[in-house]
Amino acid sequence: MTNTPVISAKSLSKTVSTNQQDLTIVKEVHFDIYPAESVAIVGTSGAGKSTLMALLSGLDIASSGDVELFGRSLNTLDDEQRAAIRSESVGFVFQSFLLIPSLSALENVTLPCLLRGEKEDRVRAELLLKSVGLADRLHHTPAQLSGGEQQRVAIARAFMMQPKILFADEPTGNLDQKTAATVIELLFRLNEESGTTLVLVTHDPHLAQRCHRRFQMSEGQIEELGA
């Protein structure tokens, strides 16, 4: 690991306006994440974990403070520039999979190529699907796959463009215990093999314990936990 963070949160806050009041979801968060680290952000539902992940990845912009992603201040970039950074260097795995129902597993995995205006790399997609144990499911649509298989397709898709950072938001939340364990092993194996920085948002303490570092989020504030 180098001493240069890939993510740096600086006095990061997010406030949203409701009909009755302003609600601060993230409050003065300040921390760094380094290359090839695995980091867990834990906390109960409503603690602000998913909002923080959206801020760190540039999916949302802070009300105050800033995030530096690969040394670039997200506050100074427009929507198109932030999207370009995500397309180039960031992968996502969500609890709800977000696969395209009309596309096969292989087509879902090659979709990031098309979104970047590049030729589909079907060979790499097949290798990724094979690496997640889906070599015999290439041409199945999401409806023909189990929840665990769909999540593995989503993981293969996230690694398609060889991201430097992978954000995973409750990646095992919709899976049974056995399937969740398989998906967890897969995430950490791909993280180690690719040197990808892994940022996990989870309420699962067992999953969090697998990470190099753990941060507890409560009422929008964050605190690093000991080993």
C-alpha positions in Angstrom: 0.0 0.0 0.0 1.2 3.5 -0.8 0.9 6.6 1.4 -1.3 8.3 -1.2 -5.1 7.8 -0.6 -7.4 6.8 -3.4 -10.3 8.3 -1.4 -10.0 11.2 0.9 -13.0 12.6 2.8 -12.5 16.1 4.1 -15.1 17.4 6.6 -17.8 15.7 4.6 -21.4 16.6 5.3 -24.7 16.0 3.5 -28.0 17.7 4.5 -31.3 17.2 2.7 -34.4 19.4 3.1 -37.7 17.9 4.1 -41.1 19.6 4.4 -40.5 20.3 8.0 -36.8 20.6 8.5 -33.3 20.1 7.3 -31.9 16.6 8.0 -28.1 16.1 8.2 -27.4 12.5 7.1 -23.6 12.7 7.0 -21.8 14.9 9.6 -18.3 16.2 9.3 -16.8 12.9 8.1 -13.0 12.9 7.7 -10.9 9.8 6.7 -8.6 8.3 4.0 -8.7 5.0 2.2 -5.6 3.7 0.5 -4.9 1.5 -2.5 -5.6 -2.3 -2.2 -7.2 -1.8 1.2 -10.5 -3.5 2.2 -12.6 -1.2 4.3 -16.0 -1.9 6.0 -18.4 0.8 6.8 -20.8 -0.7 9.4 -23.9 0.6 11.2 -27.6 0.2 11.6 -30.2 1.0 9.0 -30.5 4.8 8.6 -27.0 5.5 10.0 -26.0 7.2 6.7 -23.8 4.4 5.2 -25.3 4.3 1.7 -25.4 8.1 1.5 -21.7 8.2 2.5 -20.9 5.6 -0.2 -22.7 7.8 -2.8 -20.6 10.8 -1.7 -17.3 8.9 -1.8 -18.0 7.5 -5.2 -19.2 10.8 -6.8 -22.8 9.5 -7.2 -23.8 12.4 -5.0 -22.2 15.7 -4.0 -21.7 16.9 -0.5 -23.5 19.9 1.1 -20.2 20.9 2.6 -16.6 19.5 2.7 -15.2 17.5 -0.1 -14.1 14.2 -1.4 -10.9 13.6 -3.3 -11.1 10.6 -5.6 -7.7 9.6 -7.1 -6.5 13.0 -6.0 -9.2 15.0 -7.8 -11.6 17.1 -5.9 -15.2 16.0 -6.8 -16.5 19.5 -5.9 -14.6 20.9 -8.9 -16.0 18.4 -11.4 -19.3 18.5 -13.2 -21.6 15.5 -13.6 -20.0 14.4 -16.8 -16.5 14.5 -15.4 -17.5 12.6 -12.3 -19.3 10.0 -14.5 -16.1 9.6 -16.5 -14.0 8.9 -13.4 -16.6 6.2 -12.3 -16.6 4.7 -15.8 -12.8 4.5 -15.9 -11.9 3.5 -12.4 -14.9 2.6 -10.2 -17.1 -0.5 -9.9 -20.3 -1.0 -8.0 -22.1 -4.0 -6.5 -25.6 -3.3 -5.1 -27.9 -5.4 -2.9 -30.6 -5.3 -5.7 -28.1 -6.6 -8.4 -29.4 -4.1 -11.0 -29.0 -6.5 -14.0 -30.8 -5.8 -17.3 -33.7 -8.3 -17.5 -33.6 -8.7 -21.3 -29.8 -9.4 -21.5 -28.0 -12.6 -20.9 -25.4 -13.0 -18.1 -22.7 -12.5 -20.7 -24.4 -9.4 -22.2 -24.8 -7.9 -18.7 -21.1 -8.3 -18.0 -20.0 -6.8 -21.3 -22.5 -3.8 -20.9 -19.8 -1.5 -19.4 -17.8 -1.8 -22.6 -20.7 -0.5 -24.6 -21.4 2.3 -22.1 -17.8 3.4 -22.6 -18.2 3.3 -26.4 -15.8 0.3 -26.7 -16.1 -3.0 -28.4 -17.5 -5.8 -26.2 -14.7 -7.9 -24.7 -16.6 -11.2 -24.7 -13.4 -13.2 -24.0 -12.8 -11.3 -20.7 -16.5 -11.5 -19.8 -16.5 -15.3 -20.2 -13.3 -15.6 -18.1 -14.9 -13.4 -15.4 -18.1 -15.5 -15.4 -16.0 -18.6 -15.3 -14.1 -17.2 -12.3 -17.4 -16.7 -10.4 -18.6 -20.2 -11.2 -21.0 -19.4 -14.0 -19.3 -20.9 -17.0 -22.5 -22.8 -17.8 -24.8 -19.8 -17.3 -23.4 -17.5 -20.0 -26.6 -17.2 -22.0 -29.2 -17.3 -19.2 -31.2 -14.2 -18.4 -31.5 -12.9 -14.8 -35.0 -14.5 -14.5 -33.3 -17.9 -15.2 -30.7 -17.4 -12.4 -31.0 -17.7 -8.7 -30.4 -14.6 -6.4 -26.8 -15.8 -5.7 -26.1 -16.4 -9.4 -27.4 -12.9 -10.2 -25.2 -11.3 -7.6 -22.2 -13.2 -9.1 -23.0 -11.8 -12.5 -23.1 -8.3 -10.9 -19.7 -8.9 -9.4 -18.3 -10.1 -12.7 -19.8 -7.0 -14.4 -18.2 -4.8 -11.7 -14.7 -6.2 -12.5 -15.2 -6.0 -16.2 -13.4 -2.7 -16.6 -10.7 -3.6 -14.0 -11.8 -0.9 -11.5 -9.3 0.5 -9.0 -12.1 0.8 -6.4 -15.1 -1.4 -5.9 -18.0 -0.1 -3.8 -20.3 -2.9 -2.5 -23.5 -1.7 -0.8 -25.0 -4.6 1.3 -23.8 -7.1 -1.4 -25.2 -10.1 0.6 -28.3 -8.5 1.9 -30.7 -10.4 -0.3 -28.9 -13.7 -0.1 -29.2 -16.8 2.1 -26.3 -17.5 4.5 -24.6 -20.1 2.4 -24.8 -18.1 -0.8 -23.7 -15.0 1.0 -20.6 -16.8 2.2 -19.8 -17.8 -1.4 -20.2 -14.2 -2.6 -18.1 -12.8 0.3 -15.2 -15.2 -0.6 -15.5 -14.2 -4.2 -15.3 -10.4 -3.4 -12.2 -10.8 -1.3 -10.5 -13.2 -3.8 -11.1 -10.8 -6.6 -10.0 -7.9 -4.4 -6.7 -9.7 -3.6 -6.0 -10.9 -7.1 -6.7 -7.5 -8.7 -5.4 -5.2 -6.1 -8.7 -3.4 -6.1 -9.6 -1.2 -3.2 -12.8 -2.7 -1.6 -15.2 -0.5 0.2 -18.0 -2.5 1.8 -21.2 -1.0 3.3 -22.7 -3.6 5.6 -24.5 -4.3 8.8 -22.9 -7.7 9.0 -20.2 -7.8 11.6 -18.7 -11.1 10.3 -18.3 -9.6 6.8 -16.8 -6.4 8.4 -14.2 -8.5 10.4 -12.7 -9.7 7.1 -11.7 -6.2 6.1 -8.3 -4.5 6.8 -10.1 -1.6 8.5 -13.6 -1.0 9.9 -15.5 2.2 10.5 -18.6 2.5 12.6 -21.3 4.9 11.4 -23.9 6.3 13.8 -26.2 9.2 13.2 -24.1 10.4 10.3 -20.8 10.4 12.1 -18.0 7.9 11.7 -15.4 6.4 14.0 -12.6 3.9 13.1 -12.8 0.6 15.1 -9.8 -1.2 16.5 -8.6 -4.5 15.2 
